[in-house]
Amino acid sequence: MKVLGIILYLSGLVMSIVKPPIERLACMVVPSGEVCTGVNPIILSIELGLILLGSMLLAQCSKEKLGWMAVSTGVGIAIIGGYSGLSSLVLLGAVLGSMGLVVYKLRR
């Protein structure tokens, strides 16, 4: 189960690096040259689902299940948010990882 969890977790990270959930939209602001972008919710949910499922399978093998799951999920979400430029995902990952560290230390 641990190997399957590692494979799922890493596949979610690799997918977020290769194909971020941000895509160009068909509009362009002509004077400034900015391109409109949007979030693809299907790709984002697949990437987050792989991260969550992988961290759940990884956490089944440890004593401090909730803390480890929160830390690994938070780090994965922060990496996805960092590569795609979504600051809200980076903040969510940082908060989730911090809470996981607190739970991990309290249960130990």
C-alpha positions as CSV (number, residue, x, y, z in Angstrom):
1,M,0.0,0.0,0.0
2,K,2.9,2.4,0.8
3,V,4.4,1.9,-2.7
4,L,1.0,2.6,-4.3
5,G,0.6,5.7,-2.2
6,I,4.1,7.0,-3.2
7,I,3.2,6.4,-6.9
8,L,-0.1,8.2,-6.7
9,Y,1.4,11.1,-4.7
10,L,4.3,11.5,-7.2
11,S,2.0,11.2,-10.2
12,G,-0.1,14.1,-8.8
13,L,3.0,16.2,-8.4
14,V,4.4,15.4,-11.8
15,M,1.1,16.1,-13.4
16,S,0.9,19.5,-11.8
17,I,4.4,20.3,-13.0
18,V,3.9,19.0,-16.6
19,K,0.3,20.4,-17.0
20,P,-0.6,23.1,-14.5
21,P,-4.3,23.7,-14.0
22,I,-4.0,27.2,-15.5
23,E,-5.0,27.6,-19.2
24,R,-5.1,30.6,-21.5
25,L,-8.6,31.9,-22.4
26,A,-9.6,33.3,-25.7
27,C,-9.4,36.9,-24.8
28,M,-6.5,39.4,-24.9
29,V,-6.2,42.9,-23.5
30,V,-4.7,44.7,-26.5
31,P,-3.1,47.8,-25.0
32,S,-1.2,46.1,-22.3
33,G,-0.6,42.8,-24.0
34,E,-1.9,40.8,-21.0
35,V,-3.4,37.4,-21.7
36,C,-6.4,36.2,-19.7
37,T,-6.0,33.0,-17.9
38,G,-8.4,30.7,-16.0
39,V,-8.3,27.7,-13.8
40,N,-9.2,24.3,-15.3
41,P,-11.2,22.7,-12.5
42,I,-11.1,19.2,-13.9
43,I,-7.3,19.1,-14.0
44,L,-7.0,20.7,-10.6
45,S,-9.4,18.2,-9.0
46,I,-7.6,15.3,-10.6
47,E,-4.2,16.6,-9.3
48,L,-5.6,17.3,-5.8
49,G,-7.3,13.9,-5.8
50,L,-4.1,12.1,-6.6
51,I,-2.3,14.0,-3.9
52,L,-5.0,13.3,-1.3
53,L,-5.3,9.6,-2.2
54,G,-1.6,9.1,-2.2
55,S,-1.1,10.8,1.2
56,M,-4.0,8.7,2.6
57,L,-2.3,5.5,1.5
58,L,1.0,6.7,2.9
59,A,-0.6,7.6,6.2
60,Q,-2.1,4.1,6.7
61,C,1.4,2.8,7.4
62,S,2.3,5.2,10.3
63,K,1.2,5.6,13.9
64,E,0.6,9.3,13.7
65,K,-1.9,9.0,10.8
66,L,-3.7,12.3,10.9
67,G,-0.5,14.5,11.3
68,W,1.4,12.7,8.6
69,M,-1.6,12.9,6.2
70,A,-2.1,16.7,6.9
71,V,1.6,17.4,6.4
72,S,2.0,15.4,3.2
73,T,-1.3,16.8,1.7
74,G,-0.3,20.4,2.7
75,V,3.0,20.1,1.0
76,G,1.5,18.6,-2.1
77,I,-1.2,21.3,-2.3
78,A,1.4,24.0,-1.8
79,I,3.6,22.6,-4.6
80,I,0.6,22.5,-7.0
81,G,-0.3,26.1,-6.0
82,G,3.2,27.3,-6.4
83,Y,3.7,25.9,-9.9
84,S,0.3,27.1,-11.1
85,G,0.6,30.6,-9.5
86,L,-2.5,30.2,-7.3
87,S,-1.6,31.9,-4.0
88,S,-4.7,30.7,-2.4
89,L,-3.6,27.1,-2.9
90,V,-0.2,27.9,-1.5
91,L,-1.7,29.4,1.6
92,L,-4.1,26.4,2.0
93,G,-1.1,24.0,1.7
94,A,1.0,26.0,4.2
95,V,-1.9,26.1,6.8
96,L,-2.7,22.5,6.3
97,G,1.0,21.5,6.7
98,S,1.4,23.6,9.8
99,M,-1.7,22.1,11.4
100,G,-0.4,18.7,10.5
101,L,2.9,19.4,12.3
102,V,1.1,20.5,15.4
103,V,-1.1,17.3,15.4
104,Y,1.9,15.2,14.7
105,K,3.8,16.7,17.7
106,L,0.9,16.5,20.0
107,R,0.2,12.8,19.2
108,R,3.8,11.8,19.7
